[in-house]
């Protein structure tokens, strides 16, 4: 098993948006997905290339 553990020392609000540092899944959520999932996918897809969460 291989594990990387990192301590987050920033604000919780930025931690909660950590997913924006990852590229969106290549396929959008399937039809019938909940509106929260669809909105989150759209947000990540739109902001991924411009967000600055490296700190």
N, CA, C, O and CB atoms as a CASP TS submission, in Angstrom:
PFRMAT TS
TARGET T0000
AUTHOR 0000-0000-0000
METHOD Language model
MODEL 1
PARENT N/A
ATOM      1  N   UNK     1       0.835  -1.169   0.000  1.00  0.00           N
ATOM      2  CA  UNK     1       0.000   0.000   0.000  1.00  0.00           C
ATOM      3  C   UNK     1       0.887   1.242   0.000  1.00  0.00           C
ATOM      4  O   UNK     1       1.957   1.257   0.608  1.00  0.00           O
ATOM      5  CB  UNK     1      -0.954  -0.008   1.208  1.00  0.00           C
ATOM      6  N   UNK     2       0.435   2.259  -0.677  1.00  0.00           N
ATOM      7  CA  UNK     2       1.170   3.515  -0.773  1.00  0.00           C
ATOM      8  C   UNK     2       0.237   4.638  -0.357  1.00  0.00           C
ATOM      9  O   UNK     2      -0.897   4.711  -0.831  1.00  0.00           O
ATOM     10  CB  UNK     2       1.723   3.747  -2.217  1.00  0.00           C
ATOM     11  N   UNK     3       0.695   5.505   0.516  1.00  0.00           N
ATOM     12  CA  UNK     3      -0.178   6.568   1.027  1.00  0.00           C
ATOM     13  C   UNK     3       0.609   7.867   1.163  1.00  0.00           C
ATOM     14  O   UNK     3       1.754   7.870   1.616  1.00  0.00           O
ATOM     15  CB  UNK     3      -0.796   6.167   2.392  1.00  0.00           C
ATOM     16  N   UNK     4      -0.018   8.962   0.766  1.00  0.00           N
ATOM     17  CA  UNK     4       0.542  10.292   0.991  1.00  0.00           C
ATOM     18  C   UNK     4      -0.390  11.025   1.929  1.00  0.00           C
ATOM     19  O   UNK     4      -1.582  11.145   1.644  1.00  0.00           O
ATOM     20  CB  UNK     4       0.734  11.080  -0.351  1.00  0.00           C
ATOM     21  N   UNK     5       0.115  11.509   3.022  1.00  0.00           N
ATOM     22  CA  UNK     5      -0.697  12.277   3.963  1.00  0.00           C
ATOM     23  C   UNK     5      -0.149  13.691   4.045  1.00  0.00           C
ATOM     24  O   UNK     5       1.055  13.892   4.206  1.00  0.00           O
ATOM     25  CB  UNK     5      -0.717  11.610   5.366  1.00  0.00           C
ATOM     26  N   UNK     6      -1.024  14.652   3.937  1.00  0.00           N
ATOM     27  CA  UNK     6      -0.611  16.047   4.003  1.00  0.00           C
ATOM     28  C   UNK     6      -1.522  16.782   4.963  1.00  0.00           C
ATOM     29  O   UNK     6      -2.735  16.575   4.959  1.00  0.00           O
ATOM     30  CB  UNK     6      -0.636  16.708   2.603  1.00  0.00           C
ATOM     31  N   UNK     7      -0.948  17.628   5.777  1.00  0.00           N
ATOM     32  CA  UNK     7      -1.702  18.431   6.723  1.00  0.00           C
ATOM     33  C   UNK     7      -2.179  19.703   6.035  1.00  0.00           C
ATOM     34  O   UNK     7      -1.379  20.424   5.439  1.00  0.00           O
ATOM     35  CB  UNK     7      -0.849  18.764   7.968  1.00  0.00           C
ATOM     36  N   UNK     8      -3.469  19.981   6.114  1.00  0.00           N
ATOM     37  CA  UNK     8      -4.022  21.214   5.544  1.00  0.00           C
ATOM     38  C   UNK     8      -3.953  22.283   6.624  1.00  0.00           C
ATOM     39  O   UNK     8      -4.485  22.099   7.718  1.00  0.00           O
ATOM     40  CB  UNK     8      -5.504  21.012   5.031  1.00  0.00           C
ATOM     41  N   UNK     9      -3.301  23.395   6.322  1.00  0.00           N
ATOM     42  CA  UNK     9      -3.176  24.467   7.306  1.00  0.00           C
ATOM     43  C   UNK     9      -3.929  25.724   6.896  1.00  0.00           C
ATOM     44  O   UNK     9      -3.872  26.732   7.601  1.00  0.00           O
ATOM     45  CB  UNK     9      -1.721  24.799   7.525  1.00  0.00           C
ATOM     46  N   UNK    10      -4.625  25.684   5.785  1.00  0.00           N
ATOM     47  CA  UNK    10      -5.374  26.842   5.310  1.00  0.00           C
ATOM     48  C   UNK    10      -6.791  26.872   5.847  1.00  0.00           C
ATOM     49  O   UNK    10      -7.188  26.013   6.636  1.00  0.00           O
ATOM     50  CB  UNK    10      -5.404  26.856   3.807  1.00  0.00           C
ATOM     51  N   UNK    11      -7.548  27.865   5.415  1.00  0.00           N
ATOM     52  CA  UNK    11      -8.936  27.978   5.855  1.00  0.00           C
ATOM     53  C   UNK    11      -9.797  26.815   5.342  1.00  0.00           C
ATOM     54  O   UNK    11      -9.546  26.277   4.263  1.00  0.00           O
ATOM     55  CB  UNK    11      -9.524  29.308   5.385  1.00  0.00           C
ATOM     56  N   UNK    12     -10.805  26.437   6.121  1.00  0.00           N
ATOM     57  CA  UNK    12     -11.680  25.330   5.747  1.00  0.00           C
ATOM     58  C   UNK    12     -12.410  25.609   4.434  1.00  0.00           C
ATOM     59  O   UNK    12     -12.628  24.687   3.648  1.00  0.00           O
ATOM     60  CB  UNK    12     -12.690  25.060   6.858  1.00  0.00           C
ATOM     61  N   UNK    13     -12.786  26.844   4.186  1.00  0.00           N
ATOM     62  CA  UNK    13     -13.500  27.191   2.953  1.00  0.00           C
ATOM     63  C   UNK    13     -12.655  26.827   1.732  1.00  0.00           C
ATOM     64  O   UNK    13     -13.183  26.302   0.751  1.00  0.00           O
ATOM     65  CB  UNK    13     -13.853  28.700   2.933  1.00  0.00           C
ATOM     66  N   UNK    14     -11.363  27.097   1.780  1.00  0.00           N
ATOM     67  CA  UNK    14     -10.496  26.740   0.652  1.00  0.00           C
ATOM     68  C   UNK    14     -10.314  25.230   0.552  1.00  0.00           C
ATOM     69  O   UNK    14     -10.211  24.689  -0.549  1.00  0.00           O
ATOM     70  CB  UNK    14      -9.130  27.422   0.790  1.00  0.00           C
ATOM     71  N   UNK    15     -10.273  24.553   1.687  1.00  0.00           N
ATOM     72  CA  UNK    15     -10.182  23.096   1.674  1.00  0.00           C
ATOM     73  C   UNK    15     -11.416  22.496   1.011  1.00  0.00           C
ATOM     74  O   UNK    15     -11.312  21.553   0.226  1.00  0.00           O
ATOM     75  CB  UNK    15     -10.022  22.547   3.104  1.00  0.00           C
ATOM     76  N   UNK    16     -12.580  23.046   1.331  1.00  0.00           N
ATOM     77  CA  UNK    16     -13.818  22.538   0.754  1.00  0.00           C
ATOM     78  C   UNK    16     -13.840  22.695  -0.764  1.00  0.00           C
ATOM     79  O   UNK    16     -14.550  21.955  -1.446  1.00  0.00           O
ATOM     80  CB  UNK    16     -15.011  23.254   1.367  1.00  0.00           C
ATOM     81  N   UNK    17     -13.085  23.633  -1.299  1.00  0.00           N
ATOM     82  CA  UNK    17     -13.000  23.845  -2.752  1.00  0.00           C
ATOM     83  C   UNK    17     -11.799  23.150  -3.369  1.00  0.00           C
ATOM     84  O   UNK    17     -11.460  23.409  -4.524  1.00  0.00           O
ATOM     85  CB  UNK    17     -12.936  25.326  -3.061  1.00  0.00           C
ATOM     86  N   UNK    18     -11.158  22.277  -2.620  1.00  0.00           N
ATOM     87  CA  UNK    18      -9.954  21.592  -3.106  1.00  0.00           C
ATOM     88  C   UNK    18     -10.214  20.815  -4.382  1.00  0.00           C
ATOM     89  O   UNK    18      -9.300  20.636  -5.186  1.00  0.00           O
ATOM     90  CB  UNK    18      -9.418  20.654  -2.044  1.00  0.00           C
ATOM     91  N   UNK    19     -11.426  20.352  -4.585  1.00  0.00           N
ATOM     92  CA  UNK    19     -11.738  19.596  -5.798  1.00  0.00           C
ATOM     93  C   UNK    19     -11.526  20.435  -7.047  1.00  0.00           C
ATOM     94  O   UNK    19     -11.319  19.889  -8.131  1.00  0.00           O
ATOM     95  CB  UNK    19     -13.173  19.091  -5.753  1.00  0.00           C
ATOM     96  N   UNK    20     -11.575  21.757  -6.909  1.00  0.00           N
ATOM     97  CA  UNK    20     -11.354  22.614  -8.074  1.00  0.00           C
ATOM     98  C   UNK    20      -9.918  22.526  -8.581  1.00  0.00           C
ATOM     99  O   UNK    20      -9.629  22.970  -9.692  1.00  0.00           O
ATOM    100  CB  UNK    20     -11.693  24.059  -7.733  1.00  0.00           C
ATOM    101  N   UNK    21      -9.009  21.956  -7.776  1.00  0.00           N
ATOM    102  CA  UNK    21      -7.619  21.791  -8.224  1.00  0.00           C
ATOM    103  C   UNK    21      -7.453  20.563  -9.096  1.00  0.00           C
ATOM    104  O   UNK    21      -6.380  20.346  -9.659  1.00  0.00           O
ATOM    105  CB  UNK    21      -6.683  21.700  -7.029  1.00  0.00           C
ATOM    106  N   UNK    22      -8.476  19.772  -9.214  1.00  0.00           N
ATOM    107  CA  UNK    22      -8.394  18.533 -10.001  1.00  0.00           C
ATOM    108  C   UNK    22      -9.186  18.700 -11.292  1.00  0.00           C
ATOM    109  O   UNK    22     -10.220  19.367 -11.303  1.00  0.00           O
ATOM    110  CB  UNK    22      -8.927  17.315  -9.187  1.00  0.00           C
ATOM    111  N   UNK    23      -8.715  18.109 -12.360  1.00  0.00           N
ATOM    112  CA  UNK    23      -9.467  18.229 -13.620  1.00  0.00           C
ATOM    113  C   UNK    23     -10.824  17.552 -13.512  1.00  0.00           C
ATOM    114  O   UNK    23     -10.966  16.557 -12.802  1.00  0.00           O
ATOM    115  CB  UNK    23      -8.671  17.618 -14.785  1.00  0.00           C
ATOM    116  N   UNK    24     -11.817  18.081 -14.206  1.00  0.00           N
ATOM    117  CA  UNK    24     -13.128  17.428 -14.166  1.00  0.00           C
ATOM    118  C   UNK    24     -13.081  16.074 -14.857  1.00  0.00           C
ATOM    119  O   UNK    24     -12.228  15.833 -15.711  1.00  0.00           O
ATOM    120  CB  UNK    24     -14.194  18.317 -14.821  1.00  0.00           C
ATOM    121  N   UNK    25     -13.978  15.217 -14.492  1.00  0.00           N
ATOM    122  CA  UNK    25     -14.086  13.907 -15.131  1.00  0.00           C
ATOM    123  C   UNK    25     -14.333  14.133 -16.622  1.00  0.00           C
ATOM    124  O   UNK    25     -15.043  15.072 -16.983  1.00  0.00           O
ATOM    125  CB  UNK    25     -15.236  13.042 -14.485  1.00  0.00           C
ATOM    126  N   UNK    26     -13.774  13.306 -17.491  1.00  0.00           N
ATOM    127  CA  UNK    26     -13.945  13.526 -18.935  1.00  0.00           C
ATOM    128  C   UNK    26     -15.400  13.417 -19.403  1.00  0.00           C
ATOM    129  O   UNK    26     -15.759  13.988 -20.432  1.00  0.00           O
ATOM    130  CB  UNK    26     -13.104  12.531 -19.699  1.00  0.00           C
ATOM    131  N   UNK    27     -16.224  12.701 -18.669  1.00  0.00           N
ATOM    132  CA  UNK    27     -17.639  12.557 -19.034  1.00  0.00           C
ATOM    133  C   UNK    27     -18.499  13.296 -18.015  1.00  0.00           C
ATOM    134  O   UNK    27     -18.248  13.182 -16.815  1.00  0.00           O
ATOM    135  CB  UNK    27     -18.049  11.053 -19.111  1.00  0.00           C
ATOM    136  N   UNK    28     -19.493  14.040 -18.450  1.00  0.00           N
ATOM    137  CA  UNK    28     -20.395  14.689 -17.494  1.00  0.00           C
ATOM    138  C   UNK    28     -21.236  13.649 -16.750  1.00  0.00           C
ATOM    139  O   UNK    28     -21.290  12.489 -17.159  1.00  0.00           O
ATOM    140  CB  UNK    28     -21.313  15.696 -18.218  1.00  0.00           C
ATOM    141  N   UNK    29     -21.892  14.059 -15.656  1.00  0.00           N
ATOM    142  CA  UNK    29     -22.738  13.111 -14.925  1.00  0.00           C
ATOM    143  C   UNK    29     -23.819  12.529 -15.840  1.00  0.00           C
ATOM    144  O   UNK    29     -24.290  13.208 -16.753  1.00  0.00           O
ATOM    145  CB  UNK    29     -23.387  13.799 -13.705  1.00  0.00           C
ATOM    146  N   UNK    30     -24.207  11.297 -15.603  1.00  0.00           N
ATOM    147  CA  UNK    30     -25.226  10.669 -16.446  1.00  0.00           C
ATOM    148  C   UNK    30     -26.587  11.354 -16.314  1.00  0.00           C
ATOM    149  O   UNK    30     -26.865  12.019 -15.316  1.00  0.00           O
ATOM    150  CB  UNK    30     -25.357   9.195 -16.093  1.00  0.00           C
ATOM    151  N   UNK    31     -27.411  11.185 -17.313  1.00  0.00           N
ATOM    152  CA  UNK    31     -28.772  11.728 -17.277  1.00  0.00           C
ATOM    153  C   UNK    31     -29.485  11.201 -16.039  1.00  0.00           C
ATOM    154  O   UNK    31     -29.325  10.038 -15.668  1.00  0.00           O
ATOM    155  CB  UNK    31     -29.563  11.353 -18.569  1.00  0.00           C
ATOM    156  N   UNK    32     -30.253  12.041 -15.419  1.00  0.00           N
ATOM    157  CA  UNK    32     -30.961  11.639 -14.223  1.00  0.00           C
ATOM    158  C   UNK    32     -30.187  11.891 -12.943  1.00  0.00           C
ATOM    159  O   UNK    32     -30.691  11.620 -11.853  1.00  0.00           O
ATOM    160  CB  UNK    32     -31.308  10.206 -14.313  1.00  0.00           C
ATOM    161  N   UNK    33     -28.960  12.409 -13.057  1.00  0.00           N
ATOM    162  CA  UNK    33     -28.186  12.738 -11.857  1.00  0.00           C
ATOM    163  C   UNK    33     -28.845  13.895 -11.129  1.00  0.00           C
ATOM    164  O   UNK    33     -29.581  14.681 -11.726  1.00  0.00           O
ATOM    165  CB  UNK    33     -26.721  13.089 -12.217  1.00  0.00           C
ATOM    166  N   UNK    34     -28.580  13.992  -9.857  1.00  0.00           N
ATOM    167  CA  UNK    34     -29.151  15.063  -9.055  1.00  0.00           C
ATOM    168  C   UNK    34     -28.641  16.423  -9.495  1.00  0.00           C
ATOM    169  O   UNK    34     -27.541  16.528 -10.037  1.00  0.00           O
ATOM    170  CB  UNK    34     -28.840  14.844  -7.591  1.00  0.00           C
ATOM    171  N   UNK    35     -29.429  17.466  -9.269  1.00  0.00           N
ATOM    172  CA  UNK    35     -29.025  18.809  -9.690  1.00  0.00           C
ATOM    173  C   UNK    35     -27.753  19.284  -9.005  1.00  0.00           C
ATOM    174  O   UNK    35     -26.993  20.054  -9.592  1.00  0.00           O
ATOM    175  CB  UNK    35     -30.137  19.788  -9.418  1.00  0.00           C
ATOM    176  N   UNK    36     -27.503  18.839  -7.761  1.00  0.00           N
ATOM    177  CA  UNK    36     -26.285  19.251  -7.064  1.00  0.00           C
ATOM    178  C   UNK    36     -25.047  18.703  -7.774  1.00  0.00           C
ATOM    179  O   UNK    36     -24.055  19.415  -7.929  1.00  0.00           O
ATOM    180  CB  UNK    36     -26.315  18.774  -5.598  1.00  0.00           C
ATOM    181  N   UNK    37     -25.101  17.452  -8.201  1.00  0.00           N
ATOM    182  CA  UNK    37     -23.977  16.837  -8.902  1.00  0.00           C
ATOM    183  C   UNK    37     -23.735  17.518 -10.247  1.00  0.00           C
ATOM    184  O   UNK    37     -22.590  17.786 -10.613  1.00  0.00           O
ATOM    185  CB  UNK    37     -24.229  15.338  -9.106  1.00  0.00           C
ATOM    186  N   UNK    38     -24.792  17.792 -10.967  1.00  0.00           N
ATOM    187  CA  UNK    38     -24.659  18.452 -12.271  1.00  0.00           C
ATOM    188  C   UNK    38     -24.079  19.851 -12.100  1.00  0.00           C
ATOM    189  O   UNK    38     -23.197  20.251 -12.858  1.00  0.00           O
ATOM    190  CB  UNK    38     -26.025  18.525 -12.988  1.00  0.00           C
ATOM    191  N   UNK    39     -24.569  20.602 -11.105  1.00  0.00           N
ATOM    192  CA  UNK    39     -24.058  21.946 -10.864  1.00  0.00           C
ATOM    193  C   UNK    39     -22.593  21.903 -10.459  1.00  0.00           C
ATOM    194  O   UNK    39     -21.800  22.727 -10.914  1.00  0.00           O
ATOM    195  CB  UNK    39     -24.884  22.650  -9.786  1.00  0.00           C
ATOM    196  N   UNK    40     -22.225  20.952  -9.609  1.00  0.00           N
ATOM    197  CA  UNK    40     -20.827  20.831  -9.173  1.00  0.00           C
ATOM    198  C   UNK    40     -19.923  20.499 -10.357  1.00  0.00           C
ATOM    199  O   UNK    40     -18.828  21.048 -10.471  1.00  0.00           O
ATOM    200  CB  UNK    40     -20.689  19.747  -8.078  1.00  0.00           C
ATOM    201  N   UNK    41     -20.367  19.612 -11.232  1.00  0.00           N
ATOM    202  CA  UNK    41     -19.576  19.270 -12.413  1.00  0.00           C
ATOM    203  C   UNK    41     -19.365  20.511 -13.282  1.00  0.00           C
ATOM    204  O   UNK    41     -18.251  20.775 -13.733  1.00  0.00           O
ATOM    205  CB  UNK    41     -20.269  18.149 -13.228  1.00  0.00           C
ATOM    206  N   UNK    42     -20.433  21.265 -13.511  1.00  0.00           N
ATOM    207  CA  UNK    42     -20.320  22.470 -14.332  1.00  0.00           C
ATOM    208  C   UNK    42     -19.362  23.479 -13.706  1.00  0.00           C
ATOM    209  O   UNK    42     -18.567  24.111 -14.401  1.00  0.00           O
ATOM    210  CB  UNK    42     -21.695  23.109 -14.531  1.00  0.00           C
ATOM    211  N   UNK    43     -19.448  23.620 -12.394  1.00  0.00           N
ATOM    212  CA  UNK    43     -18.568  24.559 -11.691  1.00  0.00           C
ATOM    213  C   UNK    43     -17.110  24.150 -11.848  1.00  0.00           C
ATOM    214  O   UNK    43     -16.266  24.983 -12.179  1.00  0.00           O
ATOM    215  CB  UNK    43     -18.938  24.636 -10.199  1.00  0.00           C
ATOM    216  N   UNK    44     -16.807  22.889 -11.618  1.00  0.00           N
ATOM    217  CA  UNK    44     -15.431  22.401 -11.723  1.00  0.00           C
ATOM    218  C   UNK    44     -14.930  22.522 -13.162  1.00  0.00           C
ATOM    219  O   UNK    44     -13.796  22.944 -13.390  1.00  0.00           O
ATOM    220  CB  UNK    44     -15.338  20.936 -11.245  1.00  0.00           C
ATOM    221  N   UNK    45     -15.766  22.155 -14.131  1.00  0.00           N
ATOM    222  CA  UNK    45     -15.358  22.229 -15.533  1.00  0.00           C
ATOM    223  C   UNK    45     -15.074  23.668 -15.953  1.00  0.00           C
ATOM    224  O   UNK    45     -14.153  23.914 -16.731  1.00  0.00           O
ATOM    225  CB  UNK    45     -16.438  21.626 -16.433  1.00  0.00           C
ATOM    226  N   UNK    46     -15.852  24.615 -15.447  1.00  0.00           N
ATOM    227  CA  UNK    46     -15.671  26.016 -15.829  1.00  0.00           C
ATOM    228  C   UNK    46     -14.480  26.656 -15.126  1.00  0.00           C
ATOM    229  O   UNK    46     -13.790  27.485 -15.720  1.00  0.00           O
ATOM    230  CB  UNK    46     -16.927  26.805 -15.522  1.00  0.00           C
ATOM    231  N   UNK    47     -14.228  26.290 -13.882  1.00  0.00           N
ATOM    232  CA  UNK    47     -13.223  26.987 -13.086  1.00  0.00           C
ATOM    233  C   UNK    47     -11.878  26.287 -12.997  1.00  0.00           C
ATOM    234  O   UNK    47     -10.902  26.902 -12.568  1.00  0.00           O
ATOM    235  CB  UNK    47     -13.741  27.190 -11.726  1.00  0.00           C
ATOM    236  N   UNK    48     -11.795  25.040 -13.381  1.00  0.00           N
ATOM    237  CA  UNK    48     -10.552  24.282 -13.173  1.00  0.00           C
ATOM    238  C   UNK    48      -9.331  24.979 -13.743  1.00  0.00           C
ATOM    239  O   UNK    48      -8.314  25.092 -13.059  1.00  0.00           O
ATOM    240  CB  UNK    48     -10.673  22.913 -13.791  1.00  0.00           C
ATOM    241  N   UNK    49      -9.409  25.442 -14.966  1.00  0.00           N
ATOM    242  CA  UNK    49      -8.210  26.009 -15.599  1.00  0.00           C
ATOM    243  C   UNK    49      -7.853  27.388 -15.077  1.00  0.00           C
ATOM    244  O   UNK    49      -6.752  27.868 -15.346  1.00  0.00           O
ATOM    245  CB  UNK    49      -8.403  26.081 -17.086  1.00  0.00           C
ATOM    246  N   UNK    50      -8.742  28.047 -14.338  1.00  0.00           N
ATOM    247  CA  UNK    50      -8.467  29.403 -13.890  1.00  0.00           C
ATOM    248  C   UNK    50      -8.324  29.533 -12.377  1.00  0.00           C
ATOM    249  O   UNK    50      -7.900  30.587 -11.903  1.00  0.00           O
ATOM    250  CB  UNK    50      -9.550  30.307 -14.362  1.00  0.00           C
ATOM    251  N   UNK    51      -8.657  28.519 -11.612  1.00  0.00           N
ATOM    252  CA  UNK    51      -8.650  28.641 -10.155  1.00  0.00           C
ATOM    253  C   UNK    51      -7.227  28.605  -9.600  1.00  0.00           C
ATOM    254  O   UNK    51      -6.357  27.919 -10.136  1.00  0.00           O
ATOM    255  CB  UNK    51      -9.486  27.525  -9.525  1.00  0.00           C
ATOM    256  N   UNK    52      -7.004  29.348  -8.525  1.00  0.00           N
ATOM    257  CA  UNK    52      -5.684  29.385  -7.874  1.00  0.00           C
ATOM    258  C   UNK    52      -5.828  28.868  -6.442  1.00  0.00           C
ATOM    259  O   UNK    52      -5.987  29.653  -5.507  1.00  0.00           O
ATOM    260  CB  UNK    52      -5.082  30.842  -7.884  1.00  0.00           C
ATOM    261  N   UNK    53      -5.774  27.568  -6.278  1.00  0.00           N
ATOM    262  CA  UNK    53      -5.850  26.967  -4.945  1.00  0.00           C
ATOM    263  C   UNK    53      -4.545  26.281  -4.568  1.00  0.00           C
ATOM    264  O   UNK    53      -4.543  25.354  -3.758  1.00  0.00           O
ATOM    265  CB  UNK    53      -7.000  25.965  -4.879  1.00  0.00           C
ATOM    266  N   UNK    54      -3.453  26.721  -5.137  1.00  0.00           N
ATOM    267  CA  UNK    54      -2.183  26.062  -4.863  1.00  0.00           C
ATOM    268  C   UNK    54      -1.629  26.437  -3.498  1.00  0.00           C
ATOM    269  O   UNK    54      -0.638  25.855  -3.057  1.00  0.00           O
ATOM    270  CB  UNK    54      -1.176  26.407  -5.936  1.00  0.00           C
ATOM    271  N   UNK    55      -2.242  27.385  -2.830  1.00  0.00           N
ATOM    272  CA  UNK    55      -1.739  27.790  -1.518  1.00  0.00           C
ATOM    273  C   UNK    55      -2.645  27.317  -0.436  1.00  0.00           C
ATOM    274  O   UNK    55      -2.384  27.564   0.741  1.00  0.00           O
ATOM    275  CB  UNK    55      -1.581  29.285  -1.433  1.00  0.00           C
TER
END
